[in-house]
């Protein structure tokens, strides 16, 4: 009786190598596509995330002298402009903050500072509340000097 060999030892080595190679490719693909943490969770307490055409948080309470950072996690530009849509003020204006960039501003006086995105005024408005001291349970942060940009990645 004779049998037909379907796979011999010589053919098995390249098949094993191919299986291992494909397993590695799939494994690395899964690692690079995973997002284990939310973008806001990596940010500090004085950070406003610009994502999904909104400011998060919409209102931030800070102490005098604190620097607030706005991080653009969207794939398109935003601005942080003082005032409200149709009624800008000259207090601060970030200019365009491109995707992956940020804008900082230090708040050196008490008050309520409204802001909006000039590119998306219907959706993106926010408020920075600056107080002498922030009570326990409120977020920390601050009103004053011109901002600067930083590339996040």
ABEGO torsion letter per residue (X at the ends): XBBBBABBAAAAAAAAAAAAAAAAAAAAAAAAABBABBAAAABBAABBBBBGGBBOBABBBBBBGBBBBBBBABABBBBBBBEBBGBBBAABBAEBBBBGBBBBBBBABBEBBBBBBAABAAABBBBBBBBABBBBGBBBEBBGBBBBBBBAX
